Amino acid sequence: MEIPQRLQADAGELGRITGYPVELHRNGTQVFVIVRSVSLPNGIYTQATSDVLLITDVQYPTSAMDMFYMEESVHHAPGAIPPHASSVEEYAGRRWRRWSWHRNGKWTPGVDGLVSHWAFIEACWAKESGR
């Protein structure tokens, strides 16, 4: 089974909107969406850029997306690991730090997708930066 066409189209849209390269990798029923070299909010994290991982599945966009992952080396400046990011997991042959911010079930298939999930991630970053 291939990556769903809707997910491929939405990944293209996310790339156009953000200006970042977006890759899709399938592993069984899971699909890993990797957004490359994302500029992180200034002064909040221990590095200026990170790849960002989103996880969905072949039922996209019916299945709700939740949380996001950044490179394992990303911490809060000056190096503290927040409680919601203490878990490190391996996906797509890499180790990722899970940023456990949750949508709390607010996912509407046909309305929500990669772009709205990216807006959720940006809102999490804004919250962490105090904006």
C-alpha positions, 0 to 999 in steps of 0.5 A, spaced: 500 500 500 502 506 498 502 513 501 495 516 501 494 521 495 491 526 500 497 526 505 501 527 499 497 533 496 497 536 503 505 534 504 506 538 498 501 544 501 505 544 507 511 545 504 509 550 499 506 554 506 512 553 510 517 553 505 521 547 508 522 541 505 517 535 507 518 528 506 514 522 507 516 515 509 511 509 510 512 504 515 507 499 515 500 503 517 504 509 520 506 514 515 512 519 518 512 526 515 519 529 516 519 537 515 526 539 514 531 544 517 525 548 521 527 555 524 525 554 531 523 560 535 529 565 537 532 564 544 527 558 546 531 552 544 538 549 544 539 550 537 536 554 532 533 549 527 531 542 527 527 537 523 520 536 525 517 529 525 509 528 525 506 521 525 500 519 522 497 513 518 494 510 512 487 512 514 489 520 514 486 524 514 480 520 518 485 518 524 487 524 529 494 527 529 497 528 536 504 531 539 510 532 534 517 530 535 524 534 534 531 532 534 533 528 540 538 534 541 533 540 542 532 542 549 530 548 552 535 553 553 540 553 556 539 545 556 533 544 561 529 538 558 521 540 560 517 534 563 513 534 556 519 532 552 523 527 556 521 521 552 526 519 546 523 515 541 526 512 534 522 512 528 524 512 521 531 510 523 532 516 527 532 518 535 526 523 536 525 527 542 517 527 543 514 534 545 508 531 548 503 537 547 496 534 545 490 537 541 485 533 546 481 530 541 480 536 537 480 533 530 475 534 525 476 529 519 476 533 512 477 540 516 484 538 519 490 535 516 497 537 516 497 544 515 492 545 521 497 540 525 502 545 523 498 551 526 498 547 532 505 546 533 506 553 532 501 555 537 505 550 542 512 554 540 508 560 541 506 558 548 513 555 550 516 562 548 511 566 552 507 569 546 
